[in-house]
Amino acid sequence: VKYLRFLKYAVFYLQNITNIDDKIIERAKQEKKDPLKLAREFEKKYLEDMKELGVDSVKKYARATDYIKEIQSQLKRLIDKKCAYKISDGYYFDLTKFPDYGKLAGRTVEGAEDAVSRIDENSEKRNKGDFCLWKFSKPGEPSWKWNKEDGRPGWHIEDTAITEKEFGQQYDIHGGAVDLIFPHHEAEIAQMESLSGKKPFVRYWMHTAFLNLDKTKMSKSLGNMISIRKALEEYYGKVLRYFFASHHYRTPIQFSYELLEQSKNSLERLNDFSRNLKNSKNKDDLDLIAKTKNKFLNAMNDDFDTPRALAVVFDFVREVNKKGGGKKSYEFMKMFDSIFDVLSLEEEKIPTEIKKLLYEREKARKSKNWQKADEVRNTIIKLGYLVEDSDKGPKLKRHR
């Protein structure tokens, strides 16, 4: 989104918040909490994590339960068009009414990586793949009155109701992980194109590959999760941003702390280079800058090829280190960072607490109390800073 805005596209970036579904209701029962309040708790944590990661491009967060009227409107229209039918536990979409079903995934049956946990099972369904549009609520579950019955929305219709209200019946880009292609995104297409009669529902689908741990998809159900918060205890948010940007979004990532350490070191190199340029009086190679910018834009224009774009930046760093660079080279690095948001271009204000510890360490070193000096240094590291000793004295640098 930052790149599209850099190119002067007007982007309305919306993220939906699924705050009611079977999983939330089941978790709320286990914890003896109200499902909607539980969803708010997780929403709050999610937004805090996004802030730590510098994800600030979203213009609107849309909770599913704020669009009940729109969901019910879509349900009524699908019934009127004979695309939906009623059975004992709710209203379902009849897939025989939409011959194009499966056109996104290139199939109509479940695959190994599908979000199958949310495929609705009921022996009364007309077709195996028919999905629920509106579920009749059980006692104690959140419910809304519709057609004189208490119910709640199915998972798929939440998203199309939100986007029809906010974007209209067609829009440009829809994101999501690869496991949502089938059946979730197929269901969205079936619902909206059946309602509108317009094709395509979405012009560009951007599906991210999985984040893997030990060559297995990271997931709560497998118990092999490393949360954002856990990673942020060890590494600064910009390091995580760099780590993800160094992989193409359609390519699976094999997560490891060793890779995060490599990302941290690469980012420190870019930061040191940029800060040195900021104060440089050297002349710029304008031809190098122009060629670099062109290569950078070509990489980003090729399906947001961020790894190639970063490689272009590092080639630039190598060349400038050989030839020298100044103000214009620094402006290129600022342009790069306006999109990637990974650099720390301003000299960081070191907290007083850390400065006091550094002074304490220097006192210990001067008195040759090496054990004390090492203990203080380790305390500084635990607080997120590194000490670099040089001829001009010690320097502090953020290490997370």
C-alpha positions in Angstrom: 0.0 0.0 0.0 2.9 2.4 0.8 4.3 1.7 -2.7 1.0 2.3 -4.4 0.6 5.6 -2.6 4.2 6.4 -3.5 3.1 6.0 -7.2 0.3 8.4 -6.5 -2.6 5.9 -6.5 -5.5 6.8 -4.2 -5.7 3.7 -2.0 -8.6 3.0 0.4 -7.1 0.1 2.4 -9.7 -1.7 4.5 -9.1 -4.7 6.8 -12.0 -6.8 8.0 -12.2 -8.0 11.6 -13.9 -11.3 11.8 -15.4 -10.9 15.3 -18.0 -13.6 15.1 -17.6 -17.2 13.9 -17.6 -20.8 15.1 -14.0 -20.6 16.4 -14.6 -17.5 18.4 -17.8 -18.9 19.9 -16.1 -22.2 20.9 -13.1 -20.4 22.4 -15.5 -18.1 24.4 -17.3 -21.2 25.8 -13.9 -22.6 26.9 -13.0 -19.4 28.6 -16.5 -18.7 29.9 -16.5 -15.2 28.2 -18.9 -13.3 26.0 -17.8 -14.0 22.3 -18.0 -10.4 21.2 -16.0 -9.2 24.2 -13.4 -12.0 23.6 -13.1 -10.8 20.0 -12.5 -7.2 21.2 -9.7 -8.4 23.4 -7.9 -10.1 20.5 -8.6 -7.2 18.2 -7.0 -4.8 20.7 -3.9 -7.0 20.9 -3.7 -7.3 17.1 -3.8 -3.5 16.7 -1.1 -3.1 19.3 1.1 -5.6 17.4 0.5 -3.9 14.1 1.5 -0.6 15.6 4.8 -2.2 16.9 5.4 -3.4 13.3 4.7 0.0 11.8 1.7 -1.2 9.9 -0.1 2.1 9.5 -1.5 2.1 6.0 -5.0 0.8 6.9 -7.7 3.5 6.5 -10.5 1.5 8.1 -10.9 -1.6 10.3 -14.4 -3.1 9.7 -15.9 -5.4 12.3 -18.3 -8.0 10.8 -21.0 -7.3 13.4 -21.2 -3.7 12.4 -22.6 -4.8 9.0 -25.5 -7.1 10.0 -28.0 -5.1 8.0 -25.8 -5.4 4.9 -25.3 -9.2 5.5 -29.1 -9.7 5.8 -29.6 -7.6 2.6 -27.3 -9.9 0.7 -29.0 -13.0 2.2 -32.4 -11.8 1.1 -31.3 -11.0 -2.4 -29.6 -14.4 -2.8 -32.8 -16.1 -1.7 -34.8 -14.0 -4.2 -32.4 -15.0 -6.9 -32.9 -18.7 -6.0 -29.2 -19.0 -5.1 -29.9 -19.9 -1.5 -32.0 -22.4 0.4 -33.0 -23.2 3.9 -32.4 -26.3 6.0 -32.5 -27.1 9.7 -29.5 -25.1 10.8 -29.6 -22.1 8.5 -29.5 -20.8 4.9 -27.0 -22.2 2.4 -25.7 -21.2 -1.0 -26.6 -23.6 -3.8 -23.4 -24.1 -5.9 -25.3 -25.5 -8.9 -26.5 -21.9 -9.4 -23.0 -20.6 -10.0 -21.2 -22.7 -12.7 -18.0 -20.6 -12.3 -17.4 -21.9 -8.8 -13.7 -23.0 -8.6 -12.4 -20.6 -11.2 -9.9 -18.9 -8.8 -8.4 -22.1 -7.4 -8.8 -24.1 -10.6 -10.8 -26.8 -8.7 -14.0 -27.4 -6.8 -12.8 -29.9 -4.2 -10.8 -29.5 -1.0 -7.0 -29.4 -1.1 -4.4 -30.1 1.5 -3.8 -26.5 2.4 -7.4 -25.2 2.4 -9.1 -23.6 5.4 -11.3 -26.7 5.7 -12.0 -26.2 9.4 -14.6 -23.6 8.3 -16.3 -25.8 5.7 -19.9 -26.3 6.9 -21.1 -29.9 7.4 -24.8 -30.9 7.3 -26.2 -34.0 5.6 -29.3 -32.0 4.5 -27.2 -29.9 2.1 -28.1 -30.2 -1.6 -24.4 -30.3 -2.6 -21.3 -31.3 -0.6 -19.6 -27.9 -1.1 -22.7 -25.7 -0.3 -21.7 -23.2 2.3 -23.7 -21.5 5.0 -24.8 -17.9 4.6 -26.8 -17.5 7.8 -26.7 -19.9 10.8 -29.5 -20.3 13.3 -28.1 -19.5 16.7 -28.0 -22.0 19.5 -28.9 -20.9 23.1 -26.3 -18.6 24.6 -24.7 -17.6 21.2 -24.7 -14.1 19.8 -27.8 -13.7 17.6 -29.7 -11.2 15.4 -33.3 -11.4 14.4 -34.0 -12.0 10.7 -37.2 -13.3 9.2 -38.6 -14.0 12.7 -35.7 -16.3 13.5 -32.5 -15.7 15.6 -29.3 -16.2 13.7 -25.8 -15.0 12.9 -23.8 -14.6 9.7 -21.8 -17.3 8.0 -18.1 -16.6 7.6 -18.0 -15.9 3.8 -20.9 -13.5 3.6 -19.4 -11.2 6.2 -16.7 -10.1 3.8 -18.8 -9.5 0.7 -21.3 -7.5 2.7 -18.5 -5.3 4.1 -16.9 -4.7 0.7 -20.2 -4.1 -1.1 -20.9 -1.3 1.4 -17.4 0.2 1.4 -16.2 -0.4 -2.2 -19.3 -1.3 -4.3 -19.9 -4.6 -6.2 -16.4 -4.7 -7.8 -13.0 -3.5 -6.6 -9.3 -3.8 -7.4 -7.3 -5.8 -4.9 -8.2 -8.5 -2.4 -5.5 -10.0 -0.1 -5.2 -13.1 2.1 -3.2 -16.2 2.7 -3.1 -19.1 0.2 -5.3 -21.3 2.5 -8.2 -18.8 2.0 -8.3 -19.3 -1.8 -10.6 -22.3 -1.3 -13.3 -22.2 -0.2 -13.4 -18.7 1.3 -12.4 -16.6 -1.7 -14.3 -18.9 -4.1 -17.4 -18.4 -1.9 -17.0 -14.6 -1.9 -16.8 -14.7 -5.7 -19.9 -16.9 -6.0 -21.9 -14.7 -3.7 -21.0 -11.3 -5.1 -21.1 -12.2 -8.8 -24.4 -13.9 -8.3 -25.8 -10.8 -6.7 -24.3 -8.2 -9.1 -24.1 -10.1 -12.4 -20.8 -8.3 -12.9 -17.4 -10.0 -13.5 -14.8 -10.0 -12.1 -15.7 -9.4 -8.5 -12.0 -8.6 -7.8 -9.5 -7.6 -10.4 -6.3 -8.7 -8.6 -5.9 -11.4 -5.9 -2.8 -11.2 -3.8 -2.2 -14.4 -1.8 0.6 -14.7 0.7 2.5 -18.0 1.2 2.8 -19.6 4.6 5.3 -18.8 7.4 6.9 -22.2 8.2 8.6 -23.4 11.3 10.7 -26.6 10.8 9.3 -26.9 7.3 5.7 -27.0 8.7 3.1 -24.3 8.4 3.0 -22.2 11.6 -0.4 -22.6 13.1 -2.2 -22.6 16.4 -3.8 -26.0 15.7 -0.3 -27.6 15.3 1.0 -25.8 18.4 4.1 -24.6 16.6 3.4 -20.9 16.9 5.8 -18.0 17.6 3.7 -14.9 18.2 4.6 -11.4 17.0 4.9 -10.4 20.6 7.4 -13.2 21.4 9.5 -12.2 18.4 9.3 -8.5 19.4 10.8 -9.4 22.8 14.0 -10.3 20.9 14.0 -8.0 17.9 12.9 -4.4 17.0 9.8 -4.1 14.9 11.7 -2.8 11.9 13.9 -5.9 11.9 10.7 -8.0 11.5 9.5 -5.7 8.7 12.9 -6.1 6.9 12.8 -9.9 7.5 9.4 -10.2 5.7 10.3 -7.8 3.0 13.4 -9.8 2.2 11.1 -12.6 1.0 8.6 -12.4 -1.9 5.1 -12.4 -0.5 4.1 -15.4 -2.7 7.1 -17.5 -1.4 7.0 -19.6 1.8 9.2 -18.3 4.5 11.2 -20.7 6.7 11.3 -18.9 10.0 14.3 -19.0 12.3 15.9 -16.7 14.8 19.2 -17.1 12.8 17.4 -15.4 9.8 16.1 -12.6 12.0 19.7 -12.1 13.2 20.9 -11.9 9.6 18.1 -9.4 8.9 19.2 -7.3 11.9 22.8 -7.2 10.7 21.7 -6.3 7.1 19.5 -3.5 8.4 22.3 -2.1 10.6 24.5 -1.9 7.5 21.8 0.1 5.7 21.3 2.3 8.7 25.0 3.0 9.1 25.3 3.7 5.4 22.4 6.1 5.4 23.5 8.0 8.5 27.0 8.5 7.0 25.4 9.9 3.8 23.3 12.3 5.8 26.4 14.2 7.0 28.4 13.6 3.8 29.7 16.6 1.7 30.8 14.3 -1.1 29.6 14.6 -4.7 26.9 12.2 -6.0 27.0 10.0 -9.0 23.7 11.1 -10.5 23.9 8.5 -13.3 24.2 5.7 -10.7 21.2 7.1 -8.7 19.0 7.3 -11.8 19.9 3.8 -12.9 19.4 2.5 -9.3 16.0 4.1 -9.0 14.9 2.7 -12.4 15.9 -0.8 -11.3 14.3 -0.4 -8.0 11.0 0.7 -9.5 11.1 -2.1 -12.1 11.5 -4.7 -9.3 8.6 -3.3 -7.3 6.4 -3.0 -10.4 7.0 -6.8 -11.0 4.4 -8.1 -8.6 6.0 -6.2 -5.7 9.3 -8.1 -5.9 10.8 -6.8 -2.6 13.8 -9.2 -2.5 15.0 -7.9 -5.9 14.3 -4.3 -4.8 16.5 -4.8 -1.7 19.2 -6.4 -3.8 19.2 -3.2 -6.0 19.6 -1.1 -2.8 22.6 -3.2 -1.6 24.2 -2.9 -5.0 23.8 0.8 -4.7 25.4 0.7 -1.2 28.4 -1.1 -2.6 28.9 1.3 -5.5 28.5 4.4 -3.3 31.0 3.0 -0.8 33.5 2.8 -3.7 32.8 6.1 -5.3 31.4 8.2 -2.5 28.0 9.9 -2.3 26.2 12.8 -0.6 22.8 14.5 -0.4 21.2 13.0 -3.5 22.2 9.5 -2.5 20.8 10.1 1.0 17.5 11.3 -0.7 17.4 8.0 -2.6 17.6 6.1 0.7 14.9 8.2 2.1 12.7 7.4 -0.9 13.4 3.7 -0.4 12.4 4.0 3.3 9.2 5.9 2.5 8.1 2.6 1.0 9.8 -0.1 3.2 9.8 1.8 6.5 12.7 -0.1 7.9 15.4 2.5 8.5 16.2 4.5 11.6 17.5 7.7 9.9 17.4 10.0 12.9 20.0 9.6 15.6 18.1 7.8 18.4 17.6 9.5 21.8 19.2 7.1 24.3 17.2 6.8 27.5 18.8 8.3 30.6 18.7 4.9 32.3 20.9 3.4 29.5 23.3 6.3 29.6 23.8 5.9 33.4 24.5 2.2 32.9 27.1 3.1 30.2 28.8 5.5 32.6 28.8 2.8 35.3 30.4 0.4 32.9 33.1 2.9 31.9 33.9 3.5 35.6 34.3 -0.3 36.1 36.5 -0.6 33.0 38.8 2.3 34.2 39.2 0.6 37.5 39.8 -2.7 35.7 36.8 -4.4 37.3 36.1 -6.4 34.2 33.5 -8.7 35.8 31.4 -5.6 36.8 31.8 -4.1 33.4 30.6 -7.3 31.7 27.6 -7.5 34.0 26.6 -4.0 33.2 27.1 -4.6 29.5 24.8 -7.6 29.7 22.1 -5.5 31.5 22.3 -2.9 28.7 21.9 -5.7 26.1 18.8 -7.1 27.9 17.3 -3.6 27.7 17.7 -3.6 24.0 21.0 -1.8 23.3 24.5 -2.8 22.2 27.7 -1.3 23.3 30.3 -0.8 20.6 33.8 0.1 21.9 35.9 2.3 19.6 39.0 4.6 19.7 36.6 7.6 20.2 34.9 5.9 23.1 31.8 3.6 23.5 28.8 3.9 21.3 25.2 2.8 22.0 23.1 1.2 19.3 19.6 -0.3 19.5 19.8 -4.0 19.0 16.1 -5.0 18.8 
